[in-house]
Amino acid sequence: MSPAPGRPEIAVDILILLVLVLVGLALAIGASDIAVGYTRAIAAALNAPAFLVGVVLVSIGTDLPEIANSIAAHLQDEADVNVGDSVGSTLTQYTFVLGLFPIIVAVIAVSRRQVGIVTALTAAGLGLTAILTSDGYLGRLDGILLVGAWVAAIAIVARVVGGGEVDEPPDVRISHMGLQIGVLFGALGVVGFGATIAVRALVDLAETVGVPEFLLAFFGASMGTSAPEIAVDLTALARGAPGIALGDALGSSLVDATLSIGVGPIVAPAAVTARLAVVASLYSLAAVSVVGSVLYWRRRHDWWSAAVCLGAYLLAYVVVIGAD
């Protein structure tokens, strides 16, 4: 029988795993940035309005780490990593990311129609997630229902809030649309590779330090995979494109509450920790509803509403950790 590893060995293992998590996320985030740039260029060429570009296209681009993470986690039979990261990202983007907006623009005008419909659909997605994870298992039918919910939600958003300003195309090296699509798919492949490295390292890290995988994914991985939203949205605000920024933050939350969670179990069903998944989903539903209501009734986003956003994010540490 080999001796149990001592503290120095454990410390080295933890350091290596942390480096792998960071390297994997860096690859995913770097590739996502390229994918987002070309997604926006394609959208501009199609003359799509700014808010819808943010909700439908840019949100998919910035959520590539969560989507790839979902597939990689389920291929490794780790549904807790998928649900924790996706639900945690929904919360992070509706609270923490939105809470950063006034740093760039002190006051942002908010459309009641836009915020109201996306908030209601995101809350519905989180409610559906709570129901589907309550039995401790995510099967293929559950995944199909969640992906179908995203498709239906996008159709509703396009119908209700269609129209508006068109986003200015970003500077990209390749102008031919066919080649742009090729670059986009190449970037997606790198995102998937980086996410797989990060997921495997995250699972091993959870086992090493004795922390539940769900909590590490909910609070740790979700912040890492939400980095593209932070970078893209704050850059969009700085460049005078609030429609893109708001659309991406709200649209990314909608993606995470439905599509991101659903793709994993379609590929490979897996068990999930029901109590943590339900509590996290319901808390995120409540936080999304509160933030959305504040923005809806005030019709603007400023430091007051940012305080509500950040407060809702911090409270999650008490609620979700307390449920473990």
Secondary structure by P-SEA (a helix, b strand, c coil): ccccccaaaaaaaaaaaaaaaaaaaaaaaaaaaaaaaaaaaaaaaacccaaaaaaccaaaaaaaaaaaaaaaaaaaccaaaaaaaaaaaaaaaaccccccccccccbbbbbaaaaaaaaaaaaaaaaaaaaaaccccccaaaaaaaaaaaaaaaaaaaaaccccccccccccccccaaaaaaaaaaaaaaaaaaaaaaaaaaaaaaaaacccaaaaaaccaaaaaaaaaaaaaaaaaaaccaaaaaaaaaaaaaaaacccccccccccccccaaaaaaaaaaaaaaaaaaaaaaaaaaccccaaaaaaaaaaaaaccccccccc
